Structures are given as structure tokens and as C-alpha cells.
Amino acid sequence: MIRKFSRPLIIIAMTCSWAMLYGQAPGKIESALSCKKCHEKVYDQWSSSQHARSTPVNNVLFAKIYELSQKDTDGQTKLYCIRCHAPVTQTNGDVDLLQEITNEGVTCDVCHSITQLSDHPGSWPNVYEPGEVKRSARRDVEPEGHKSAYSEIFENGKICSGCHGDMLDIPGTRSCGDLTICDTDFEWQGTTFAREGKSCVACHMTGVVEKSFFRAEKSIIQHDFPGAYSPAKLQAAAKLSLDIKEFEGEVIARVEIVNDGVAHLLPTGPPARLVFLKVSALDQNDREIWSNFESNQAVEDPFGIFHIVFADQNGKVPSMPWLAVRIVKDTRLRPGETRRLIYKFPGEGVAKVTAKLYYRLAPPPLLDKFEIVDETLRTPYLMADEARSIGAE
């Protein structure tokens, strides 16, 4: 997906104040531990979420990517990536991540201190006003520990777009400024979900955590923000169907994938993520005798892998996003899209055909490059699977 954006002004004088850099009024973001005193169940959910694991201190993949990006860009990404991964820096200026509060990541008070989203070209969208007033989608409530104010951006989900919007026009890098990553909000616009008023909140903050102590009769919705790290969410994201026919000694397998469970591209978010299809022919003992790829699907079956690939100014593929100048290919599934694939292979010995759709948080070569052994990142998540036996009606 390519969109045109104005390039932000490159910061030259690094001695100017943090408020001058981002147009923010410095204030104190409170620790999530303060919120825990009254919202223990909400705190427990948040602390298990990726929002609490967004900084280099507690996210090994981001730490490696962040380190490499700074090396490649002479430190330009230091002021860029952490705006979302360590947003407390926008009020305390702790870009070296030395304070405990900074490493809480997307902590409670970060979101509940956002008053509006700026639409000024090239500016950081989130406008923070930390203090006694905490903002939310609640109306006419009187909490005991702080003041409360209703904010429309919490109700319509635009609160998420400050970070889950266009994220690739980085000053001082080689990016041409026409590429976007983490543009989930734009992907959502124009979908059936958007037309029906179903925002990010409708899918990622469903359910009730606890009854509120507010005087108004309302409950607090979940705060673990399930997404790409949630097997349940992944299994609800797409439908997979498989049909097989025998013809002149061959088996023809028709696979259909429908992105009907999410309101954005599949996959969305960081460009390292990918979805891939594994089709296998099995004998009567369930041993694999054919598959659509063996080791390198990008070469052996490029139509069965759904991802975005960048190239740098020298034509190197794949390119890291901060060095990218063009998109080589984008095979991700659009919201509501149906993708159909056909495979033909020898039918001798085939008793059953299986099709499995998987989700990867990062490709193995990237994890190998960074020497990351975390099984959460290395193990693909099964999204859907189908099986058909030869000769069965």
C-alpha cells in the first residue's frame, strides 16, 4: 500500500526542549502500579499484553530491530520508534530508557492522558496532558481515585490510530516517504467494519474485566488487547476451505482463503509478520509424500505466502523498512478478500490432502540473524486447517 505524506522536518538542533520537538506539554505519566490499587484485574490483563512488552527492555525482537535501525540511520530512529514503543518518552524525554516508568511501555496513563490527535502534517499525532483527569469512553462517572472526562476518540477507536497508523516517514533515513507500515487504521477505513461503526475497540477490547466502582452502573472492558499473539484471535481471522479432484493420475487441490474475520490486512502491523499456506499430500500412514514447499516458500511457492517485501535504493531484497524505497510485492489479504490457489501433483500413493494456514510473527531468517531462540517467536501459529481423503464423497 502506498500513500503520499509530507516529510516531517529533520531535527537539526538536538538541544531544543522535548516540548518543542513534539509540541507536548511536559507532565508526569503515572505508573501502572498506581492504577493497580483500584483496578487490579485490569492491571493484570494489561501486564500480560503486548502493550506492556513494547520496549527494548522487555521485547527481544524489537530490541534487536531497534538497535540495528539506529546503526543504519545514525540514530535517527531513536526519536522515532520509541514514540510508540516507549511513549512515556513524549512527556519525560527519557530517550535512553533509563527510568522504570519509561519501560512500562504503553502503560495505562499513556492512553488515558491523550486528549486529541493532531492532524498537522508531519507532527506526532498524540497530544498528551498527564494529570488528575483520566480520559475514557465513559460518561457521567465519578471515580474515587481521580477525575474522569469523556473523550470521543476512546469510543470511536481513533485513540489507537496515533500508533497504529502511518509509521514510516522517518527523518534522516533513506525511506522515500511514500511507504507505510503499521497502517492498520487506514486499512480499516472503507471496510464493512468501518461502515458499521466497528472500530479497533469492538474487536480488541471485548468482554468485561470487572464491575466498576463508578457510581454509574457500568463495567470495565478487557485490557489485554488480543491480536497477533492470541491464538484465539488468529483462529477467528480467516476461513480456509479445501476441495480435491483426481484427474488423469494427478490430484488437483483447490484452496480458498477468505479474510473475513478482521477489519484490516492479513497480516497487518510490523512488516516482518507473515501468513503462509502449507499443502501436503499424505499416504495411508499419514506420511508426507508431496508438499507445496520444502524449505524456502518465497521461492518454491510465492503465491502461498502472504506478506509485504521492500527493496532498498540498491535493489537489495528484502530491505529493512527504514532503508526501503519501494515495495517489491504485497501479497497480504485485503479485508473481505477471497484468495484461490490451485495445486497439481502426482496422485500415486496419495490417501489424503491437508491444507493448513499459519501465522508467523517473524520469518526464521530474521530470527537467525538476530540469534533469537524464543519459541513464542519461532513457532508458527495454526490459524485454520482442512483435510480431504482421496475417494471420499
Contacts in CASP RR format, 6 or more apart in sequence:
PFRMAT RR
TARGET T0000
AUTHOR 0000-0000-0000
METHOD contacts of the structure
MODEL  1
MIRKFSRPLIIIAMTCSWAMLYGQAPGKIESALSCKKCHEKVYDQWSSSQ
HARSTPVNNVLFAKIYELSQKDTDGQTKLYCIRCHAPVTQTNGDVDLLQE
ITNEGVTCDVCHSITQLSDHPGSWPNVYEPGEVKRSARRDVEPEGHKSAY
SEIFENGKICSGCHGDMLDIPGTRSCGDLTICDTDFEWQGTTFAREGKSC
VACHMTGVVEKSFFRAEKSIIQHDFPGAYSPAKLQAAAKLSLDIKEFEGE
VIARVEIVNDGVAHLLPTGPPARLVFLKVSALDQNDREIWSNFESNQAVE
DPFGIFHIVFADQNGKVPSMPWLAVRIVKDTRLRPGETRRLIYKFPGEGV
AKVTAKLYYRLAPPPLLDKFEIVDETLRTPYLMADEARSIGAE
1 180 0 8 1.000
1 183 0 8 1.000
1 186 0 8 1.000
1 187 0 8 1.000
1 265 0 8 1.000
1 327 0 8 1.000
1 330 0 8 1.000
2 178 0 8 1.000
2 179 0 8 1.000
2 180 0 8 1.000
2 327 0 8 1.000
3 166 0 8 1.000
3 178 0 8 1.000
3 180 0 8 1.000
3 183 0 8 1.000
3 186 0 8 1.000
4 178 0 8 1.000
5 121 0 8 1.000
5 122 0 8 1.000
5 166 0 8 1.000
5 169 0 8 1.000
5 177 0 8 1.000
5 178 0 8 1.000
5 180 0 8 1.000
6 121 0 8 1.000
6 122 0 8 1.000
6 169 0 8 1.000
7 122 0 8 1.000
7 169 0 8 1.000
7 171 0 8 1.000
7 177 0 8 1.000
8 122 0 8 1.000
8 123 0 8 1.000
8 169 0 8 1.000
8 171 0 8 1.000
9 122 0 8 1.000
9 171 0 8 1.000
10 171 0 8 1.000
10 172 0 8 1.000
11 21 0 8 1.000
11 79 0 8 1.000
11 171 0 8 1.000
18 24 0 8 1.000
18 26 0 8 1.000
18 90 0 8 1.000
18 91 0 8 1.000
18 92 0 8 1.000
18 93 0 8 1.000
19 25 0 8 1.000
19 26 0 8 1.000
21 79 0 8 1.000
22 83 0 8 1.000
22 90 0 8 1.000
22 123 0 8 1.000
22 124 0 8 1.000
23 123 0 8 1.000
23 124 0 8 1.000
23 127 0 8 1.000
24 90 0 8 1.000
24 91 0 8 1.000
24 124 0 8 1.000
24 127 0 8 1.000
24 128 0 8 1.000
25 128 0 8 1.000
25 129 0 8 1.000
26 91 0 8 1.000
26 92 0 8 1.000
26 93 0 8 1.000
27 91 0 8 1.000
27 92 0 8 1.000
27 128 0 8 1.000
27 130 0 8 1.000
27 131 0 8 1.000
28 91 0 8 1.000
28 92 0 8 1.000
28 130 0 8 1.000
28 131 0 8 1.000
29 88 0 8 1.000
29 91 0 8 1.000
29 92 0 8 1.000
29 101 0 8 1.000
29 107 0 8 1.000
29 109 0 8 1.000
29 110 0 8 1.000
29 113 0 8 1.000
29 128 0 8 1.000
29 130 0 8 1.000
30 108 0 8 1.000
30 109 0 8 1.000
30 130 0 8 1.000
30 131 0 8 1.000
31 100 0 8 1.000
31 101 0 8 1.000
31 104 0 8 1.000
31 107 0 8 1.000
31 109 0 8 1.000
32 43 0 8 1.000
32 46 0 8 1.000
32 47 0 8 1.000
32 52 0 8 1.000
32 104 0 8 1.000
32 107 0 8 1.000
32 108 0 8 1.000
32 109 0 8 1.000
33 43 0 8 1.000
34 109 0 8 1.000
35 42 0 8 1.000
35 43 0 8 1.000
35 108 0 8 1.000
35 109 0 8 1.000
36 43 0 8 1.000
38 143 0 8 1.000
38 144 0 8 1.000
38 145 0 8 1.000
38 213 0 8 1.000
39 108 0 8 1.000
39 210 0 8 1.000
39 220 0 8 1.000
41 209 0 8 1.000
41 210 0 8 1.000
41 220 0 8 1.000
42 108 0 8 1.000
42 209 0 8 1.000
42 210 0 8 1.000
42 220 0 8 1.000
42 223 0 8 1.000
43 108 0 8 1.000
45 209 0 8 1.000
45 222 0 8 1.000
45 223 0 8 1.000
45 224 0 8 1.000
46 52 0 8 1.000
46 107 0 8 1.000
46 108 0 8 1.000
46 223 0 8 1.000
46 224 0 8 1.000
48 224 0 8 1.000
49 223 0 8 1.000
49 224 0 8 1.000
49 225 0 8 1.000
50 59 0 8 1.000
50 225 0 8 1.000
50 227 0 8 1.000
50 229 0 8 1.000
51 105 0 8 1.000
51 106 0 8 1.000
51 107 0 8 1.000
51 225 0 8 1.000
52 58 0 8 1.000
52 104 0 8 1.000
52 105 0 8 1.000
52 106 0 8 1.000
52 107 0 8 1.000
53 59 0 8 1.000
53 105 0 8 1.000
54 62 0 8 1.000
54 84 0 8 1.000
54 85 0 8 1.000
54 86 0 8 1.000
54 105 0 8 1.000
54 106 0 8 1.000
55 62 0 8 1.000
55 82 0 8 1.000
55 85 0 8 1.000
55 86 0 8 1.000
55 97 0 8 1.000
55 102 0 8 1.000
55 103 0 8 1.000
55 105 0 8 1.000
56 62 0 8 1.000
56 63 0 8 1.000
56 66 0 8 1.000
56 67 0 8 1.000
56 85 0 8 1.000
56 86 0 8 1.000
56 97 0 8 1.000
57 63 0 8 1.000
57 97 0 8 1.000
57 103 0 8 1.000
58 103 0 8 1.000
58 105 0 8 1.000
59 85 0 8 1.000
60 372 0 8 1.000
60 374 0 8 1.000
60 377 0 8 1.000
61 272 0 8 1.000
61 361 0 8 1.000
61 362 0 8 1.000
61 367 0 8 1.000
61 370 0 8 1.000
61 372 0 8 1.000
61 374 0 8 1.000
61 377 0 8 1.000
62 85 0 8 1.000
64 370 0 8 1.000
64 372 0 8 1.000
65 272 0 8 1.000
65 320 0 8 1.000
65 370 0 8 1.000
66 77 0 8 1.000
66 81 0 8 1.000
66 82 0 8 1.000
66 85 0 8 1.000
68 320 0 8 1.000
69 75 0 8 1.000
69 77 0 8 1.000
69 81 0 8 1.000
69 320 0 8 1.000
69 322 0 8 1.000
70 76 0 8 1.000
70 77 0 8 1.000
70 78 0 8 1.000
72 173 0 8 1.000
72 320 0 8 1.000
72 322 0 8 1.000
72 323 0 8 1.000
73 170 0 8 1.000
73 172 0 8 1.000
73 173 0 8 1.000
73 322 0 8 1.000
74 172 0 8 1.000
76 170 0 8 1.000
76 171 0 8 1.000
76 172 0 8 1.000
76 173 0 8 1.000
76 322 0 8 1.000
77 170 0 8 1.000
77 173 0 8 1.000
77 322 0 8 1.000
78 95 0 8 1.000
79 95 0 8 1.000
80 170 0 8 1.000
80 171 0 8 1.000
82 89 0 8 1.000
82 95 0 8 1.000
82 97 0 8 1.000
83 89 0 8 1.000
83 90 0 8 1.000
83 124 0 8 1.000
83 126 0 8 1.000
83 163 0 8 1.000
84 106 0 8 1.000
84 162 0 8 1.000
84 163 0 8 1.000
84 167 0 8 1.000
84 182 0 8 1.000
85 105 0 8 1.000
86 94 0 8 1.000
86 97 0 8 1.000
86 102 0 8 1.000
86 103 0 8 1.000
86 105 0 8 1.000
87 105 0 8 1.000
87 106 0 8 1.000
87 110 0 8 1.000
87 126 0 8 1.000
87 163 0 8 1.000
88 94 0 8 1.000
88 99 0 8 1.000
88 101 0 8 1.000
88 102 0 8 1.000
88 104 0 8 1.000
88 105 0 8 1.000
88 107 0 8 1.000
88 110 0 8 1.000
89 95 0 8 1.000
89 97 0 8 1.000
89 102 0 8 1.000
90 124 0 8 1.000
90 126 0 8 1.000
90 128 0 8 1.000
91 113 0 8 1.000
91 128 0 8 1.000
91 130 0 8 1.000
92 99 0 8 1.000
92 101 0 8 1.000
92 102 0 8 1.000
94 102 0 8 1.000
97 103 0 8 1.000
101 107 0 8 1.000
106 163 0 8 1.000
109 130 0 8 1.000
109 134 0 8 1.000
110 128 0 8 1.000
111 159 0 8 1.000
112 134 0 8 1.000
112 135 0 8 1.000
112 136 0 8 1.000
113 128 0 8 1.000
113 129 0 8 1.000
113 130 0 8 1.000
113 131 0 8 1.000
113 134 0 8 1.000
113 135 0 8 1.000
114 126 0 8 1.000
114 127 0 8 1.000
114 128 0 8 1.000
114 135 0 8 1.000
114 151 0 8 1.000
114 153 0 8 1.000
114 159 0 8 1.000
115 127 0 8 1.000
115 128 0 8 1.000
115 129 0 8 1.000
115 135 0 8 1.000
115 151 0 8 1.000
116 127 0 8 1.000
116 153 0 8 1.000
117 125 0 8 1.000
117 126 0 8 1.000
117 127 0 8 1.000
117 153 0 8 1.000
117 158 0 8 1.000
117 159 0 8 1.000
117 161 0 8 1.000
117 162 0 8 1.000
118 124 0 8 1.000
118 125 0 8 1.000
118 126 0 8 1.000
118 127 0 8 1.000
119 125 0 8 1.000
122 169 0 8 1.000
125 161 0 8 1.000
125 162 0 8 1.000
126 162 0 8 1.000
126 163 0 8 1.000
132 146 0 8 1.000
132 147 0 8 1.000
133 146 0 8 1.000
133 147 0 8 1.000
133 148 0 8 1.000
133 149 0 8 1.000
134 143 0 8 1.000
134 146 0 8 1.000
134 147 0 8 1.000
134 148 0 8 1.000
134 149 0 8 1.000
135 148 0 8 1.000
135 149 0 8 1.000
135 150 0 8 1.000
135 151 0 8 1.000
135 154 0 8 1.000
136 148 0 8 1.000
136 149 0 8 1.000
136 150 0 8 1.000
136 151 0 8 1.000
136 154 0 8 1.000
137 150 0 8 1.000
137 151 0 8 1.000
137 154 0 8 1.000
137 155 0 8 1.000
137 201 0 8 1.000
138 148 0 8 1.000
138 150 0 8 1.000
138 214 0 8 1.000
138 216 0 8 1.000
138 218 0 8 1.000
139 150 0 8 1.000
139 216 0 8 1.000
140 216 0 8 1.000
141 148 0 8 1.000
141 212 0 8 1.000
141 214 0 8 1.000
141 215 0 8 1.000
141 216 0 8 1.000
141 218 0 8 1.000
142 148 0 8 1.000
142 214 0 8 1.000
142 215 0 8 1.000
142 216 0 8 1.000
143 213 0 8 1.000
143 214 0 8 1.000
144 213 0 8 1.000
148 214 0 8 1.000
151 159 0 8 1.000
152 158 0 8 1.000
153 159 0 8 1.000
154 201 0 8 1.000
155 201 0 8 1.000
156 197 0 8 1.000
156 199 0 8 1.000
157 199 0 8 1.000
157 200 0 8 1.000
157 201 0 8 1.000
158 185 0 8 1.000
158 199 0 8 1.000
160 184 0 8 1.000
160 185 0 8 1.000
160 199 0 8 1.000
160 200 0 8 1.000
160 201 0 8 1.000
161 185 0 8 1.000
162 185 0 8 1.000
163 182 0 8 1.000
164 182 0 8 1.000
164 183 0 8 1.000
164 184 0 8 1.000
164 185 0 8 1.000
164 200 0 8 1.000
164 269 0 8 1.000
165 180 0 8 1.000
165 182 0 8 1.000
165 183 0 8 1.000
165 184 0 8 1.000
165 185 0 8 1.000
165 186 0 8 1.000
166 180 0 8 1.000
166 182 0 8 1.000
166 183 0 8 1.000
166 186 0 8 1.000
167 180 0 8 1.000
167 181 0 8 1.000
167 182 0 8 1.000
167 183 0 8 1.000
168 175 0 8 1.000
168 177 0 8 1.000
168 179 0 8 1.000
168 180 0 8 1.000
168 181 0 8 1.000
168 182 0 8 1.000
168 321 0 8 1.000
168 322 0 8 1.000
168 324 0 8 1.000
169 175 0 8 1.000
169 177 0 8 1.000
170 322 0 8 1.000
173 322 0 8 1.000
173 323 0 8 1.000
174 312 0 8 1.000
174 313 0 8 1.000
174 322 0 8 1.000
174 323 0 8 1.000
174 324 0 8 1.000
174 325 0 8 1.000
175 321 0 8 1.000
175 322 0 8 1.000
175 323 0 8 1.000
175 324 0 8 1.000
175 325 0 8 1.000
176 324 0 8 1.000
176 325 0 8 1.000
176 326 0 8 1.000
179 310 0 8 1.000
179 321 0 8 1.000
179 324 0 8 1.000
179 325 0 8 1.000
179 326 0 8 1.000
179 327 0 8 1.000
180 186 0 8 1.000
181 269 0 8 1.000
181 270 0 8 1.000
181 271 0 8 1.000
181 308 0 8 1.000
181 321 0 8 1.000
182 268 0 8 1.000
182 269 0 8 1.000
182 270 0 8 1.000
183 269 0 8 1.000
184 200 0 8 1.000
184 264 0 8 1.000
184 265 0 8 1.000
184 268 0 8 1.000
184 269 0 8 1.000
185 200 0 8 1.000
187 263 0 8 1.000
187 264 0 8 1.000
187 265 0 8 1.000
187 268 0 8 1.000
187 334 0 8 1.000
187 335 0 8 1.000
188 194 0 8 1.000
188 199 0 8 1.000
188 200 0 8 1.000
188 263 0 8 1.000
188 264 0 8 1.000
188 335 0 8 1.000
191 263 0 8 1.000
191 264 0 8 1.000
191 335 0 8 1.000
191 336 0 8 1.000
192 263 0 8 1.000
192 335 0 8 1.000
192 336 0 8 1.000
193 199 0 8 1.000
193 202 0 8 1.000
193 203 0 8 1.000
193 263 0 8 1.000
193 335 0 8 1.000
194 263 0 8 1.000
198 263 0 8 1.000
201 221 0 8 1.000
203 233 0 8 1.000
203 262 0 8 1.000
203 263 0 8 1.000
204 225 0 8 1.000
204 226 0 8 1.000
204 227 0 8 1.000
205 221 0 8 1.000
205 222 0 8 1.000
205 223 0 8 1.000
205 225 0 8 1.000
206 221 0 8 1.000
206 222 0 8 1.000
207 221 0 8 1.000
207 222 0 8 1.000
208 219 0 8 1.000
208 220 0 8 1.000
208 221 0 8 1.000
208 222 0 8 1.000
209 219 0 8 1.000
209 220 0 8 1.000
209 221 0 8 1.000
209 222 0 8 1.000
209 223 0 8 1.000
210 219 0 8 1.000
210 220 0 8 1.000
211 219 0 8 1.000
211 220 0 8 1.000
212 218 0 8 1.000
212 219 0 8 1.000
212 220 0 8 1.000
226 232 0 8 1.000
226 233 0 8 1.000
227 233 0 8 1.000
227 234 0 8 1.000
228 234 0 8 1.000
228 267 0 8 1.000
228 269 0 8 1.000
228 273 0 8 1.000
228 359 0 8 1.000
228 361 0 8 1.000
229 361 0 8 1.000
229 376 0 8 1.000
231 381 0 8 1.000
231 382 0 8 1.000
234 359 0 8 1.000
234 381 0 8 1.000
234 383 0 8 1.000
235 382 0 8 1.000
235 383 0 8 1.000
235 384 0 8 1.000
236 261 0 8 1.000
237 259 0 8 1.000
237 261 0 8 1.000
237 262 0 8 1.000
237 266 0 8 1.000
237 359 0 8 1.000
237 383 0 8 1.000
238 257 0 8 1.000
238 258 0 8 1.000
238 259 0 8 1.000
238 260 0 8 1.000
238 261 0 8 1.000
238 262 0 8 1.000
238 266 0 8 1.000
238 275 0 8 1.000
238 333 0 8 1.000
238 357 0 8 1.000
238 383 0 8 1.000
238 384 0 8 1.000
239 256 0 8 1.000
239 257 0 8 1.000
239 258 0 8 1.000
239 260 0 8 1.000
239 384 0 8 1.000
240 255 0 8 1.000
240 256 0 8 1.000
240 257 0 8 1.000
240 258 0 8 1.000
240 355 0 8 1.000
240 356 0 8 1.000
240 357 0 8 1.000
240 383 0 8 1.000
240 384 0 8 1.000
240 385 0 8 1.000
240 386 0 8 1.000
241 255 0 8 1.000
241 256 0 8 1.000
241 386 0 8 1.000
242 253 0 8 1.000
242 254 0 8 1.000
242 255 0 8 1.000
242 256 0 8 1.000
242 353 0 8 1.000
242 354 0 8 1.000
242 355 0 8 1.000
242 386 0 8 1.000
242 387 0 8 1.000
242 388 0 8 1.000
243 253 0 8 1.000
243 254 0 8 1.000
243 256 0 8 1.000
243 388 0 8 1.000
244 251 0 8 1.000
244 252 0 8 1.000
244 253 0 8 1.000
244 254 0 8 1.000
244 353 0 8 1.000
244 388 0 8 1.000
244 390 0 8 1.000
245 251 0 8 1.000
245 252 0 8 1.000
245 254 0 8 1.000
246 252 0 8 1.000
246 347 0 8 1.000
246 390 0 8 1.000
246 391 0 8 1.000
249 346 0 8 1.000
249 347 0 8 1.000
249 348 0 8 1.000
250 344 0 8 1.000
250 345 0 8 1.000
250 346 0 8 1.000
250 347 0 8 1.000
251 281 0 8 1.000
251 344 0 8 1.000
251 345 0 8 1.000
251 346 0 8 1.000
251 347 0 8 1.000
251 350 0 8 1.000
251 353 0 8 1.000
251 390 0 8 1.000
252 342 0 8 1.000
252 343 0 8 1.000
252 344 0 8 1.000
253 279 0 8 1.000
253 342 0 8 1.000
253 343 0 8 1.000
253 344 0 8 1.000
253 345 0 8 1.000
253 353 0 8 1.000
253 355 0 8 1.000
253 388 0 8 1.000
254 340 0 8 1.000
254 341 0 8 1.000
254 342 0 8 1.000
255 277 0 8 1.000
255 279 0 8 1.000
255 340 0 8 1.000
255 341 0 8 1.000
255 342 0 8 1.000
255 343 0 8 1.000
255 355 0 8 1.000
256 338 0 8 1.000
256 339 0 8 1.000
256 340 0 8 1.000
256 341 0 8 1.000
257 277 0 8 1.000
257 333 0 8 1.000
257 338 0 8 1.000
257 339 0 8 1.000
257 340 0 8 1.000
257 341 0 8 1.000
257 357 0 8 1.000
258 336 0 8 1.000
258 337 0 8 1.000
258 338 0 8 1.000
258 339 0 8 1.000
259 265 0 8 1.000
259 266 0 8 1.000
259 333 0 8 1.000
259 334 0 8 1.000
259 335 0 8 1.000
259 336 0 8 1.000
259 337 0 8 1.000
259 338 0 8 1.000
259 339 0 8 1.000
260 336 0 8 1.000
262 268 0 8 1.000
262 335 0 8 1.000
263 335 0 8 1.000
264 335 0 8 1.000
265 332 0 8 1.000
265 333 0 8 1.000
265 334 0 8 1.000
265 335 0 8 1.000
266 275 0 8 1.000
266 306 0 8 1.000
266 332 0 8 1.000
266 333 0 8 1.000
267 273 0 8 1.000
267 274 0 8 1.000
267 275 0 8 1.000
267 306 0 8 1.000
267 307 0 8 1.000
267 332 0 8 1.000
267 359 0 8 1.000
268 332 0 8 1.000
271 307 0 8 1.000
271 308 0 8 1.000
271 310 0 8 1.000
271 321 0 8 1.000
272 361 0 8 1.000
272 362 0 8 1.000
272 363 0 8 1.000
272 366 0 8 1.000
273 307 0 8 1.000
273 359 0 8 1.000
273 360 0 8 1.000
273 361 0 8 1.000
273 362 0 8 1.000
274 305 0 8 1.000
274 306 0 8 1.000
274 307 0 8 1.000
274 359 0 8 1.000
274 360 0 8 1.000
274 363 0 8 1.000
275 305 0 8 1.000
275 306 0 8 1.000
275 307 0 8 1.000
275 332 0 8 1.000
275 333 0 8 1.000
275 357 0 8 1.000
275 358 0 8 1.000
275 359 0 8 1.000
275 360 0 8 1.000
275 383 0 8 1.000
276 297 0 8 1.000
276 304 0 8 1.000
276 305 0 8 1.000
276 306 0 8 1.000
276 357 0 8 1.000
276 358 0 8 1.000
276 360 0 8 1.000
276 380 0 8 1.000
277 292 0 8 1.000
277 301 0 8 1.000
277 304 0 8 1.000
277 305 0 8 1.000
277 341 0 8 1.000
277 355 0 8 1.000
277 356 0 8 1.000
277 357 0 8 1.000
277 358 0 8 1.000
278 291 0 8 1.000
278 292 0 8 1.000
278 293 0 8 1.000
278 354 0 8 1.000
278 355 0 8 1.000
278 356 0 8 1.000
278 357 0 8 1.000
278 358 0 8 1.000
279 291 0 8 1.000
279 292 0 8 1.000
279 343 0 8 1.000
279 353 0 8 1.000
279 354 0 8 1.000
279 355 0 8 1.000
279 356 0 8 1.000
280 288 0 8 1.000
280 290 0 8 1.000
280 291 0 8 1.000
280 292 0 8 1.000
280 353 0 8 1.000
280 354 0 8 1.000
280 356 0 8 1.000
281 288 0 8 1.000
281 289 0 8 1.000
281 290 0 8 1.000
281 291 0 8 1.000
281 345 0 8 1.000
281 347 0 8 1.000
281 350 0 8 1.000
281 352 0 8 1.000
281 353 0 8 1.000
282 288 0 8 1.000
282 289 0 8 1.000
282 350 0 8 1.000
282 351 0 8 1.000
282 352 0 8 1.000
282 353 0 8 1.000
282 354 0 8 1.000
283 289 0 8 1.000
283 349 0 8 1.000
283 350 0 8 1.000
283 351 0 8 1.000
284 349 0 8 1.000
284 351 0 8 1.000
286 352 0 8 1.000
289 349 0 8 1.000
289 350 0 8 1.000
290 345 0 8 1.000
290 346 0 8 1.000
290 350 0 8 1.000
292 300 0 8 1.000
292 301 0 8 1.000
292 304 0 8 1.000
292 343 0 8 1.000
293 300 0 8 1.000
293 301 0 8 1.000
294 300 0 8 1.000
297 304 0 8 1.000
297 305 0 8 1.000
298 305 0 8 1.000
302 329 0 8 1.000
302 331 0 8 1.000
303 331 0 8 1.000
303 341 0 8 1.000
304 331 0 8 1.000
304 341 0 8 1.000
305 331 0 8 1.000
306 331 0 8 1.000
306 332 0 8 1.000
306 333 0 8 1.000
306 339 0 8 1.000
307 330 0 8 1.000
307 331 0 8 1.000
307 332 0 8 1.000
308 327 0 8 1.000
308 329 0 8 1.000
308 330 0 8 1.000
308 331 0 8 1.000
308 332 0 8 1.000
309 317 0 8 1.000
309 318 0 8 1.000
309 327 0 8 1.000
309 328 0 8 1.000
309 329 0 8 1.000
309 330 0 8 1.000
310 317 0 8 1.000
310 318 0 8 1.000
310 319 0 8 1.000
310 320 0 8 1.000
310 321 0 8 1.000
310 323 0 8 1.000
310 324 0 8 1.000
310 325 0 8 1.000
310 326 0 8 1.000
310 327 0 8 1.000
310 328 0 8 1.000
311 317 0 8 1.000
311 318 0 8 1.000
311 319 0 8 1.000
311 324 0 8 1.000
311 325 0 8 1.000
311 326 0 8 1.000
311 327 0 8 1.000
311 328 0 8 1.000
312 319 0 8 1.000
312 320 0 8 1.000
312 323 0 8 1.000
312 324 0 8 1.000
312 325 0 8 1.000
313 323 0 8 1.000
313 325 0 8 1.000
317 328 0 8 1.000
318 328 0 8 1.000
319 325 0 8 1.000
333 339 0 8 1.000
347 390 0 8 1.000
350 390 0 8 1.000
351 389 0 8 1.000
351 390 0 8 1.000
352 387 0 8 1.000
352 388 0 8 1.000
352 389 0 8 1.000
352 390 0 8 1.000
353 387 0 8 1.000
353 388 0 8 1.000
353 390 0 8 1.000
354 385 0 8 1.000
354 386 0 8 1.000
354 387 0 8 1.000
354 388 0 8 1.000
355 385 0 8 1.000
355 386 0 8 1.000
355 387 0 8 1.000
356 382 0 8 1.000
356 384 0 8 1.000
356 385 0 8 1.000
356 386 0 8 1.000
357 382 0 8 1.000
357 383 0 8 1.000
357 384 0 8 1.000
357 385 0 8 1.000
358 380 0 8 1.000
358 381 0 8 1.000
358 382 0 8 1.000
358 383 0 8 1.000
359 380 0 8 1.000
359 381 0 8 1.000
359 383 0 8 1.000
360 380 0 8 1.000
360 381 0 8 1.000
361 376 0 8 1.000
361 377 0 8 1.000
362 372 0 8 1.000
362 377 0 8 1.000
364 378 0 8 1.000
367 373 0 8 1.000
367 377 0 8 1.000
367 378 0 8 1.000
372 378 0 8 1.000
END
